[in-house]
Amino acid sequence: MKNEANIVIGGKAGDGIRAAGEVLGEIFNRHGLFTFVREDYQSLIRGGHNYSQIRASSDRVWSQYSPADVVVAMDERSIDNHEDRLGEDDKLIFDSDKVDYDGEAGRPMPLSSMVEKEEGIEVMRNSVAIGAIAHLYGLDLGIVEGVMEKNYGKKAEKNVLLAEKGYEYSEENFEKVIEIEFPEDKEIVPFLTGNQAISLGASKAGLDMYIAYPMTPSTSILHFTANYRDELGLTVVQPENEIGVINMALGSAYAGARSMVGTSGGGFALMQEALSMSGISETPLLIIECQRAGPSTGVPTYTSQADLKFALNSAHGEFPSIVLAPGDPAEAYYRAGEALNLAWIHQIPVILLSDKHLSESRMSIEIDFDGVSPEAEKRAESPGEDYKRYRFTEDGISPLARPGTSDAMVKVTSYEHDEYGYTTEDPEGIVAMQDKRKRKWEGIEEDVKNRNPLKVHGEDDSKDLILAWGSTKGAVLEAMEILDFPVKFVQPIYLKPFPSEKVLEHIESAERAICVEANSTGQLADLIRKEVLEDVDERILKYDMRPFDPPELAERLREAFK
Amino acid sequence: MSPDLDTPVENTWCPGCGDFGILQAVKMAFNELHEADEVRLENLVISSGIGCHAKIFDYVKVNGFYSIHGRVPATISGIKIANPELEVVGFSGDGDAYNEGVSHLIHAARRNVDSTMIVHDNRVFALTTGQFTPTSPKGFKGKSTPGGSIERPLNPIHLMLANDASFVARGFPGKLVHLKGLIKDAIRHPGFSIINVLQPCVTFYNLWEYYKERVYDLNERGHDTSDLQEAWKKSEENDDEIPIGVFYKEERETFEGLITDGKRPIQSGTAPGLDEVVERLL
């Protein structure tokens, strides 16, 4: 048996399922195991069905995993929905005060009465369950206590007590699943979500302001940055709507503040008008677009990679911009920092695509936090009365000056303009300014080329090629472990400018090229067709708005590479 | 010597437009504040929306952000929060402020971002050649309402009083010195200020004579600017007499003061406590 744990905890919204997933994940992470936690929740506050998938292993993990060795069911629906994850010898712990179950896997636990006995509240059933899990995998109760104290503060004491009761009960009644071996001297690595990583990376690159309107799955950036605003040196503002958000951010960026906004597809749609203004006024801006399942309201708390074309073609008119998509929290950290730097270096809008799966799933991952630093933008040296905000330059980048710092008049504008920023409708002037902005493309392409715009995983000599982007990376890497033949996986991180030459090389040297994407049409495959004039051989698509699961994906890949 | 605030840009407002008076009053106000050392010219930032009013961006030689239709309150809020030392003055039209961007306007007012909004209220869409706006009177015959507008007009003073603007005034370019004084007071006011300017549009809705016959300075008649109820009542006078001047003002904490808590949003350092945060994530 592999030295790993796969657990599902299910219940209604309000049963503390998310908290249990987070706490359990941290507990495993602190034991030195690589851990991945995915939260599956609905767009409601009470009732319905939520569950957390917790995966921990001494080998690196990149994804949730559909089979489970323990399912904890707080209610009947959790049994119905998840018992088929279990195999022989696996266990289904259920609250025997609430549910009857006589399946072979059943391990009844009187969760409710145990909580009642200690005068706890119903939501604390999750702590009893965590205690039982600690026993089933041989976890250290001291670590359980430490994590609960950190996460629950004053309420920790009762939760710790209940976890101990759960541990004792399990010890008396159930046999262990596995005595997990914990790496002895492994350094504990950060355990974080993509959204936390984005917040940290951008902050490290000199972010001054984060401005956002709440929208799943970007909301946790707002929560995280607001919570740690002092530590991260941020001013965090929640305006009246996404139109207010982006216009405020363009104002703050004009004043000299490195600014970032975050939203999901619908909010990003509202931002289009001002995104175009960022383009013509050359006001730097980092936009985080955390995709969720659309179109429109769609399935708002689930994941999707269907906004790629929208991001690539966003806003009216023509202007240079960058679109990139990290695939895990470490990449999210480095690339968010890089994206903020690029916005300021080239004075353009940069769109970083995430999705619910990357933004909200938590994983253990090493990050070199010094791997990001602010890169200086081109500033005007002692700008005086002759300062021209849109001075024509060879590379198209005009030196920046902040309003209020000198005698320079700093005018930026949504209108087509001359070098001073005054409105112009003169045909030659219009062409000249368009050409100035167009010249920036060359520098952007060169810059991005030197920042590893694509990653190659797996067997470089393999003729079987997988192409995937964003959060799908995790499932692909795990599926590759399951497959019994070597494959190469190319992950474009930059989608605009697209690393066409490299992608073409890989496609040409492959016998079969397959795109794996969480959308219904194959938007990366279409982009490849447009950029390199080659079709991939097959598109493996998933659009039930749940992320790819490694065993299932491995099966589909096996078929596709036959 | 007064600094020259003129720009080389050709002025394309219609001869006789009320916007000229606003431009004149603004330049005078800027100059006087500068000369009195109250505001440094390099710290002045103007912003405008889209419409005839917005051309003022090109006509005043100070910093500026030529924004888009309706978004000026958001633009200048962002500028002010990022650098509270800047003095931000936004220009807007009636369609711009009260239609397209009304949500930004009321929330900027409510938050009390220290900023000034000057609304060129000509009660018509002029740059798009004559349609009704939210301040056009019922029955207004425009190109989109040949049978007369069926909508009741919005009262900008009511709107702003109801949304907690901390300085609410009305001006008229026919009273230039008075308007200049209002602009200076609005800029001096430490909070969100709005001046709704009765701006005649000579081409599509010429109200010069109408206003000239009716406007009076309510502050000369002993109006108590701290009395919200009285301000509300005064702004209902719209027939025989039309009051101009300051309807209401109060001093309270500003948004940028509260949110930045004395710290400067633009920092040279990066994430000073990153290690601490990372520690929490282990």
Interface residues (C-beta under 8 A of the other chain):
Chain A: N29 R30 K150 I188 V189 P190 F191 L192 Q196 L200 S203 K204 A205 G206 L207 D208 M209 I211 Y228 D230 E231 L232 G233 T235 V237 P239 E240 N241 I243 G244 N247 M248 A249 L250 G251 S252 A253 Y254 A255 G256 A257 S259 E273 A274 M277 S281 F369 S373 P374 R402 P403 G404 T405 S406 D407 A408 M409 V410 K411 V412 T413 S414 Y415 G421 Y422 T423
Chain B: T7 P8 V9 E42 N43 V45 S47 I50 K55 F57 D58 K61 V62 N63 G64 F65 Y66 S67 I68 R71 A74 T75 I76 S77 G78 I79 K80 I81 A82 N83 E85 L86 S103 H104 H107 I259 T260 K263 P265 I266 Q267 G269 T270 A271 P272 G273 L274 D275 E276 V277 V278 R280 L281 L282
